Amino acid sequence: MPVPPMLHPILYADITGPIVDFCVNVINDTGLVGVFLLMLAGSACIPIPSEAVMLFAGFNVYSGDQTLLGITLAGLAGNMAGSWLTYAAGYYGRLDLLEKNRLIHLSPSRLVWVDNWFKRHGDATVFFARLLPLVRAFISLPAGVAKMPFWRFTWLTALGSLPWVLGFGLLGREVGSNWKEWRHHLQVLDYLVVAAILGLIVYAVIRRRRRGGQGPGEAPEAAGAGGA
């Protein structure tokens, strides 16, 4: 028996294979409605690989079953609907989700830091995050927590989502039946983003320890309670 080539198995191991197959079946069965629902789920923090959804949708354009305009509108609409749901979860669940939740508790001072960050950098954060794998699905939650103005969040999300949706749709149309192979190649982006996130977490932990455990935006406590 021939020995399988050792082509970086970690890079090419497709742990999302069953999910991609599920997405293919949904789109085959329901067409544009399936594209909309899958993109909605992906933007609502459900682990649906949106790049695979749009690549396969683009393949359907290549095979003549759909139009590029149709899959783009369906994908963009799904992105928007899912982002609105996640934004609402952060906006209306801010207190219970972050202040009272022991698992992902944030102190009031850290919530102030989040608010201030979105006041200063919110526009760029929302726009560019929508262009990044993995991160794009979760950015709506902190935007809602920070109570970013809804309509500003909406148009920035739309501007950031359109290149992603259209780009992968076009790529799927151009590569045709090789769309799944391209999905494997593009998976390296997921790994790079995960590595970058882990690096930022390590940096934040080290920085916090050097500051004596103070969180962002927290002022160090006074050495004494004050002299009488």
C-alpha positions in Angstrom: 0.0 0.0 0.0 1.3 3.5 -0.8 2.4 5.6 2.2 0.2 8.7 2.5 2.3 11.9 2.0 3.1 13.8 5.2 1.8 17.2 4.1 1.6 19.0 7.5 -1.3 16.9 8.9 -2.1 19.6 11.5 -2.6 22.2 8.8 -4.8 20.0 6.6 -6.7 18.1 9.3 -10.3 19.2 8.6 -12.0 19.0 12.0 -14.9 20.9 10.6 -15.5 18.4 7.8 -18.9 17.1 9.2 -20.1 20.7 9.7 -19.1 21.6 6.1 -21.0 18.5 4.8 -24.0 19.6 6.8 -23.8 23.1 5.2 -23.6 21.5 1.7 -26.7 19.5 2.4 -28.6 22.5 3.7 -27.7 24.6 0.7 -28.5 21.7 -1.7 -31.9 21.3 -0.1 -33.0 24.9 0.5 -30.9 27.1 -1.9 -30.6 30.7 -1.0 -32.7 30.2 2.2 -30.0 27.8 3.4 -27.2 30.4 2.6 -29.1 33.0 4.6 -29.7 30.7 7.6 -26.2 29.3 7.7 -24.6 32.8 7.5 -27.0 34.0 10.2 -25.9 31.1 12.5 -22.3 31.8 11.8 -22.7 35.4 12.7 -24.6 34.5 15.9 -21.5 32.7 17.3 -22.7 29.2 16.2 -19.6 27.4 14.8 -20.5 27.5 11.1 -17.6 28.1 8.7 -18.9 31.0 6.7 -16.0 30.8 4.2 -17.1 27.2 3.3 -20.7 28.3 3.0 -19.9 31.1 0.6 -17.3 29.0 -1.3 -20.0 26.3 -1.9 -22.6 28.9 -2.8 -20.1 30.3 -5.3 -19.7 26.7 -6.7 -23.5 26.8 -7.2 -23.0 29.9 -9.3 -20.4 28.1 -11.3 -22.7 25.2 -11.9 -25.6 27.5 -12.9 -27.9 26.8 -9.9 -27.6 30.3 -8.4 -26.6 33.8 -9.3 -23.7 35.8 -7.8 -26.1 38.6 -6.9 -28.5 36.1 -5.2 -25.8 34.4 -3.0 -24.3 37.8 -2.1 -27.6 39.2 -0.9 -28.5 36.1 0.9 -25.1 35.8 2.6 -25.0 39.5 3.5 -28.6 39.4 4.9 -27.7 36.4 7.0 -24.6 38.1 8.3 -26.5 41.2 9.3 -29.4 39.2 11.0 -26.9 37.1 13.0 -24.9 40.2 14.0 -28.0 42.0 15.2 -28.9 39.0 17.4 -25.4 38.9 19.0 -25.4 42.6 19.4 -28.7 42.5 21.2 -27.5 39.7 23.5 -24.6 42.0 24.5 -26.7 45.1 24.7 -29.6 43.8 26.7 -27.7 41.0 28.6 -24.7 43.2 29.6 -25.5 43.0 33.4 -26.4 39.3 33.6 -23.9 38.2 31.1 -20.8 39.9 32.3 -21.3 41.5 35.7 -23.2 38.8 37.5 -21.8 35.8 35.6 -19.1 34.0 37.5 -17.7 32.2 34.4 -17.0 35.3 32.3 -17.3 38.0 35.0 -16.1 41.5 34.3 -15.8 44.1 37.0 -17.4 47.5 36.5 -14.0 49.0 35.9 -13.3 46.6 33.1 -16.7 47.3 31.6 -15.8 51.0 31.7 -12.6 50.1 29.8 -14.6 48.3 27.1 -16.9 51.2 26.8 -14.0 53.6 26.4 -12.2 51.4 23.9 -15.3 51.4 21.7 -15.7 55.1 22.0 -12.2 55.6 20.7 -11.7 52.7 18.4 -15.1 51.1 17.9 -15.5 52.0 14.2 -12.2 50.5 13.1 -12.6 47.5 15.5 -16.0 46.5 14.1 -15.1 47.0 10.4 -11.7 45.2 10.4 -12.9 42.4 12.8 -15.6 41.5 10.2 -12.7 40.7 7.8 -11.0 38.2 10.1 -11.8 34.5 10.4 -13.3 33.5 13.8 -13.1 37.0 15.3 -15.8 38.2 12.9 -18.4 36.0 14.5 -17.8 37.4 18.0 -17.2 41.1 17.5 -20.9 42.0 17.7 -21.1 40.9 21.3 -18.6 43.4 22.8 -20.1 46.1 20.5 -23.4 45.4 22.1 -21.9 45.3 25.6 -20.3 48.7 24.9 -23.7 50.0 23.7 -22.3 51.1 20.4 -25.0 53.1 18.5 -27.0 50.6 16.6 -27.1 52.2 13.2 -23.4 52.9 13.3 -22.8 49.3 14.2 -25.1 48.2 11.4 -23.4 50.1 8.5 -19.9 49.2 9.7 -20.9 45.6 9.9 -22.4 45.7 6.4 -19.3 47.4 5.0 -17.0 44.8 6.6 -19.2 41.8 5.7 -19.7 42.6 2.0 -16.0 42.0 1.0 -16.0 38.7 2.9 -19.3 37.5 1.4 -18.7 38.7 -2.1 -15.0 37.6 -2.1 -15.6 34.0 -1.1 -18.6 33.8 -3.5 -16.4 35.0 -6.4 -13.6 32.6 -5.4 -16.1 29.7 -5.2 -17.4 30.6 -8.7 -13.9 30.8 -10.1 -12.5 27.6 -8.6 -15.6 25.6 -9.3 -15.4 22.0 -8.3 -12.2 22.7 -6.4 -14.0 24.7 -3.8 -13.5 22.2 -1.0 -9.7 22.0 -1.8 -9.6 25.8 -1.4 -11.4 25.5 1.9 -8.6 23.3 3.1 -6.0 25.8 1.9 -7.7 28.7 3.5 -8.0 26.9 6.9 -4.4 28.2 7.6 -6.0 31.6 8.2 -8.0 30.1 11.1 -4.8 28.8 12.6 -3.0 32.1 12.3 -5.9 34.0 13.9 -6.0 31.5 16.8 -2.3 31.8 17.2 -2.6 35.6 17.3 -5.4 35.5 19.8 -3.5 33.2 22.1 -0.5 35.5 21.8 -2.6 38.5 22.8 -4.0 36.6 25.8 -0.5 35.7 26.9 0.7 39.3 26.5 -2.3 40.6 28.5 -1.7 38.1 31.3 2.0 39.0 31.5 1.3 42.7 31.4 -1.4 42.3 34.1 1.0 40.4 36.4 3.7 43.1 35.9 1.1 45.7 37.0 0.4 43.7 40.1 -2.9 42.2 39.0 -4.6 45.5 38.1 -7.1 45.2 35.3 -7.4 47.7 32.4 -8.6 51.0 33.6 -8.2 50.1 37.3 -6.2 52.5 39.4 -3.9 51.0 41.9 -5.2 51.1 45.5 -3.8 53.5 47.9 -1.1 52.1 50.1 -2.9 53.1 53.2 -6.4 53.9 54.2 -5.5 57.5 54.9 -4.0 59.1 57.9 -6.3 60.3 60.8 
